[in-house]
């Protein structure tokens, strides 16, 4: 099971930290990914972190977002800085086993 949290309403330029609590599988064994769905659009890959800690980012968020994981706490994070209105979306954490519940991020003044 994957459950994202930490979303909310933030002004442009602000920050949010998303968390994803994982259970029911060996978290440390899996590559984890954040994806998002903006209003009226399809799913976009945001960032990935492998089991060994290697990270990748979409060009649109590189330099602003940071993905991390705490294997001891079975938790995935996404630190989002310098947020833009176009970052508004429902954010989900996923792995090869599936996708969890999302958290809404709204960037607006």
C-alpha positions in Angstrom: 0.0 0.0 0.0 1.2 3.5 -0.9 -0.4 6.7 0.6 0.8 10.1 -0.3 0.3 13.2 1.9 1.6 16.7 2.3 -0.2 18.5 -0.5 -2.0 21.8 -0.1 -2.4 25.3 -1.4 0.7 27.3 -1.8 1.6 30.6 -3.5 3.9 30.7 -6.5 7.5 30.5 -5.3 6.6 28.6 -2.3 7.5 25.1 -1.1 5.9 21.9 -0.1 7.2 18.5 1.1 5.2 15.4 0.0 5.5 12.1 1.8 4.5 8.6 0.7 4.0 6.0 3.4 4.6 2.5 2.1 3.6 -0.8 3.6 3.0 -4.4 2.6 6.2 -4.9 0.7 10.0 -4.6 1.2 10.3 -0.9 0.5 14.1 -0.8 0.3 14.0 -3.3 -2.7 12.0 -1.1 -5.0 12.5 1.8 -7.3 10.0 4.5 -6.4 8.5 7.1 -8.6 6.5 10.3 -8.2 4.0 11.0 -10.9 1.4 13.7 -11.3 -1.8 14.5 -13.2 -2.6 18.1 -13.9 -6.2 19.1 -14.4 -7.5 17.8 -17.8 -4.1 16.2 -18.6 -2.5 12.8 -18.5 -0.1 11.3 -16.1 3.5 12.8 -16.1 6.6 11.3 -14.5 8.1 13.7 -12.0 11.0 11.9 -10.4 12.4 8.5 -9.7 14.7 7.1 -7.1 16.2 3.6 -7.4 16.8 1.1 -4.6 20.4 2.2 -4.5 19.5 5.9 -4.4 20.1 7.1 -7.9 17.7 9.8 -8.9 16.2 11.2 -12.1 13.9 14.2 -12.7 11.7 15.5 -15.4 13.2 18.5 -17.1 10.3 20.7 -15.9 11.2 20.1 -12.2 14.9 19.6 -12.3 16.7 22.0 -10.0 13.5 22.7 -8.0 12.3 19.3 -6.8 14.3 16.7 -4.7 13.3 13.1 -4.3 14.6 11.1 -1.3 13.7 8.0 0.7 14.0 6.8 4.2 14.2 3.0 4.1 14.1 2.7 7.8 10.8 4.5 7.9 9.4 3.0 4.6 8.8 6.5 3.4 9.3 8.3 0.1 9.6 12.1 0.0 9.4 14.9 -2.6 10.7 18.3 -1.6 9.2 20.9 -4.0 10.7 24.4 -4.1 10.1 27.4 -6.3 6.6 26.1 -7.1 4.9 27.3 -10.2 1.2 27.3 -11.2 1.9 24.6 -13.7 3.0 22.3 -10.9 -0.7 22.2 -9.9 -1.7 18.5 -10.0 -2.6 15.4 -8.0 0.7 13.8 -7.1 1.0 10.0 -6.6 3.8 7.7 -5.5 4.2 4.5 -7.5 6.3 1.4 -7.9 6.2 -1.8 -9.9 3.4 -3.0 -7.6 1.0 -0.2 -8.3 0.0 3.4 -7.5 -1.3 4.7 -4.2 -3.7 7.4 -3.3 -2.7 10.9 -4.4 -2.4 14.3 -2.8 -3.5 17.5 -4.3 -1.0 20.3 -4.9 -2.4 23.7 -5.9 -0.1 26.6 -6.7 -2.0 29.8 -6.9 -1.9 33.4 -5.7 
